[in-house]
Amino acid sequence: MIDIQALLEVAVEATSIGREVFLTQAPGARTAKGDRDYATEVDYAVERKIRAFLAESTPSIGVLGEEEGGSGDRSQMQWALDPVDGTINFAQGIPLCGISLALVADRRPVVGVIDLPFLDTRYTAAAGEGAHRDGEPIRASGTSQLRDAMVSVGDYTVGRDAEPKNRVKLALTARLAREALRVRMFGSAALDLAWVADGKTDALIMLSNQPWDTAAGVVIAKEAGARVVDLDGSDHTLDSRATIAATPRIIDDILALIRDAHASPQSS
């Protein structure tokens, strides 16, 4: 049996180490990662610092990091790390970015920490223990109608095969603009999920799923009472195709809009 609370404390300490780098080092040189995407020197510096700490603190647990790949047996427990979630925001001086670290067991996150250094805010959760912002309990909103909902959406796709994926996203955005209170694109999946958990927004629609981007936010949102599902409405796992989080009373409306966008002639 794993000691969830002890591992949550490890994750908090790890992100504190990363936060110091985040706040004291300039973005530095940019390393291209494909079409209109890059990592900064801080992405690599934070990941290496946190990896070193985790290797010493939890040597039996591997790490899957966005910049340097995976270590350890993925069928067992593994840390999932995004050292700078929202790199483009970070490099542009936009404070909507942070560190996302989760512990994954059996392909599902059981511990999550999202540290937003420029907002001086940290979100934490452990399975069965609730979700917290700076130590205070948080809950997802009670919004019951889509017309009253603030909905955030993931970034548009760049790179290979971007056009067909963006046709669906544009069709979805058009439907949200018609049905929801407001639509927002913040540029950080971790922040998107944390803000659903904190009731600042009511839903997130991210038509992709990378474990380092989403794992910490998924457990935080779930522990705060949000539903987090895949495209078909099934419970979200690391193998899901999409990451859809919402307050429970509007999740069906959100899924219906996504199905409608996929079926739209403009998206085919």
NORDA-V117565 format. One record per residue. N is the residue number from 1. PHI is phi in radians with two decimals (NA if undefined). NEAR is the number of other C-alpha atoms within 12 Angstrom. Layout:
BEGIN
N|PHI|NEAR ; N|PHI|NEAR
END
This chain:
BEGIN
1|NA|7 ; 2|-1.56|18 ; 3|-1.57|15 ; 4|-1.05|24 ; 5|-1.15|22 ; 6|-1.11|16 ; 7|-1.28|32 ; 8|-1.11|36 ; 9|-1.11|25 ; 10|-1.07|31 ; 11|-1.12|41 ; 12|-1.11|35 ; 13|-1.13|25 ; 14|-1.07|39 ; 15|-1.22|42 ; 16|-1.12|31 ; 17|-1.10|28 ; 18|-1.13|40 ; 19|-1.04|35 ; 20|-1.05|25 ; 21|-1.14|28 ; 22|-0.93|39 ; 23|-1.55|27 ; 24|-2.02|16 ; 25|-2.08|20 ; 26|-1.20|19 ; 27|-0.92|28 ; 28|1.29|20 ; 29|-1.15|16 ; 30|-1.88|22 ; 31|-1.85|20 ; 32|-1.11|15 ; 33|-2.25|15 ; 34|1.99|13 ; 35|-1.11|13 ; 36|0.95|17 ; 37|-2.52|19 ; 38|-2.80|28 ; 39|-2.01|32 ; 40|-1.73|31 ; 41|-1.02|26 ; 42|-1.20|38 ; 43|-0.92|41 ; 44|-1.22|32 ; 45|-1.14|31 ; 46|-1.13|40 ; 47|-1.07|42 ; 48|-1.15|30 ; 49|-1.10|27 ; 50|-1.22|42 ; 51|-1.01|39 ; 52|-1.09|19 ; 53|-1.13|25 ; 54|-1.16|36 ; 55|-1.07|22 ; 56|-1.40|15 ; 57|-1.40|20 ; 58|-2.37|27 ; 59|-1.10|17 ; 60|-1.51|17 ; 61|-1.93|30 ; 62|-1.30|30 ; 63|-2.27|38 ; 64|-1.94|35 ; 65|-1.97|37 ; 66|-1.09|33 ; 67|-1.58|31 ; 68|-2.13|22 ; 69|1.35|22 ; 70|-1.93|23 ; 71|-2.42|24 ; 72|1.49|20 ; 73|-1.51|18 ; 74|-1.18|24 ; 75|-1.34|17 ; 76|-1.80|20 ; 77|-1.18|30 ; 78|-2.71|39 ; 79|-1.41|53 ; 80|-2.07|49 ; 81|-2.21|52 ; 82|-2.00|49 ; 83|-1.19|50 ; 84|-2.43|51 ; 85|-1.49|48 ; 86|1.69|37 ; 87|-0.99|41 ; 88|-1.10|28 ; 89|-1.01|27 ; 90|-0.99|35 ; 91|-1.15|29 ; 92|-1.59|17 ; 93|1.40|16 ; 94|-1.60|20 ; 95|-1.33|27 ; 96|-1.52|33 ; 97|-2.86|40 ; 98|-3.08|50 ; 99|-1.84|58 ; 100|-2.11|57 ; 101|-2.40|58 ; 102|-2.29|54 ; 103|-1.82|53 ; 104|-1.94|40 ; 105|-2.35|29 ; 106|0.95|17 ; 107|1.22|24 ; 108|-2.29|34 ; 109|-1.27|43 ; 110|-2.08|42 ; 111|-2.40|47 ; 112|-2.53|55 ; 113|-2.33|54 ; 114|-2.13|58 ; 115|-1.87|46 ; 116|-1.92|39 ; 117|-1.02|31 ; 118|-1.27|23 ; 119|-1.74|20 ; 120|0.90|21 ; 121|-2.41|28 ; 122|-2.30|40 ; 123|-1.85|50 ; 124|-2.43|51 ; 125|-2.82|48 ; 126|-2.38|40 ; 127|-0.95|31 ; 128|1.43|17 ; 129|-2.00|22 ; 130|1.45|30 ; 131|-2.05|42 ; 132|-2.44|36 ; 133|-2.04|30 ; 134|0.86|20 ; 135|1.53|15 ; 136|-1.75|16 ; 137|-1.08|22 ; 138|-2.24|30 ; 139|-2.40|33 ; 140|-1.12|37 ; 141|-1.19|31 ; 142|-1.77|26 ; 143|-0.98|27 ; 144|-1.99|22 ; 145|-2.32|24 ; 146|-1.06|33 ; 147|-1.14|21 ; 148|-1.79|23 ; 149|-1.75|35 ; 150|-1.58|34 ; 151|-2.04|44 ; 152|-1.76|40 ; 153|-2.22|41 ; 154|-1.26|38 ; 155|-1.04|28 ; 156|-1.18|27 ; 157|-1.39|25 ; 158|-2.13|17 ; 159|1.52|15 ; 160|-1.08|12 ; 161|1.09|12 ; 162|-1.20|17 ; 163|-1.05|17 ; 164|-1.12|20 ; 165|-1.15|26 ; 166|-1.26|27 ; 167|-1.07|24 ; 168|-1.12|29 ; 169|-1.13|35 ; 170|-1.18|30 ; 171|-1.10|27 ; 172|-1.16|37 ; 173|-1.03|34 ; 174|-1.07|23 ; 175|-1.22|29 ; 176|-1.12|34 ; 177|-1.06|22 ; 178|-1.43|17 ; 179|-1.84|23 ; 180|-1.59|29 ; 181|-1.10|21 ; 182|-2.64|24 ; 183|-2.10|28 ; 184|-2.34|27 ; 185|-2.23|26 ; 186|-1.56|32 ; 187|1.50|31 ; 188|-2.59|38 ; 189|-1.10|48 ; 190|-1.09|52 ; 191|-1.11|46 ; 192|-0.94|48 ; 193|-1.21|54 ; 194|-1.08|55 ; 195|-1.30|43 ; 196|-1.12|46 ; 197|-1.03|45 ; 198|-1.56|39 ; 199|1.30|33 ; 200|-1.30|27 ; 201|-2.17|38 ; 202|-1.91|47 ; 203|-2.80|54 ; 204|-2.25|54 ; 205|-2.12|45 ; 206|-2.20|46 ; 207|-1.48|37 ; 208|-2.79|30 ; 209|-2.78|28 ; 210|-1.95|31 ; 211|-0.95|43 ; 212|-1.17|42 ; 213|-1.32|45 ; 214|-1.95|54 ; 215|-1.02|49 ; 216|-1.11|53 ; 217|-1.14|59 ; 218|-1.10|61 ; 219|-1.18|51 ; 220|-1.14|52 ; 221|-1.12|57 ; 222|-1.08|45 ; 223|-1.17|38 ; 224|-1.55|40 ; 225|1.75|35 ; 226|-1.40|41 ; 227|-1.59|39 ; 228|-2.26|48 ; 229|-2.40|38 ; 230|-1.59|32 ; 231|-1.02|32 ; 232|-1.56|21 ; 233|1.53|26 ; 234|-1.29|20 ; 235|-1.04|24 ; 236|-1.21|33 ; 237|-2.34|31 ; 238|-1.14|35 ; 239|-1.63|22 ; 240|-1.11|27 ; 241|-1.43|23 ; 242|-2.44|33 ; 243|-2.24|45 ; 244|-2.13|49 ; 245|-2.15|55 ; 246|-2.83|51 ; 247|-1.05|42 ; 248|-0.98|33 ; 249|-1.37|24 ; 250|-2.05|33 ; 251|-1.10|34 ; 252|-1.15|27 ; 253|-1.13|29 ; 254|-1.10|45 ; 255|-1.12|36 ; 256|-1.13|21 ; 257|-1.13|30 ; 258|-1.14|35 ; 259|-1.07|23 ; 260|-1.12|25 ; 261|-1.14|28 ; 262|-1.15|26 ; 263|-1.50|17 ; 264|-1.14|19 ; 265|-0.99|13 ; 266|-1.19|19 ; 267|-1.66|22 ; 268|-1.74|17
END
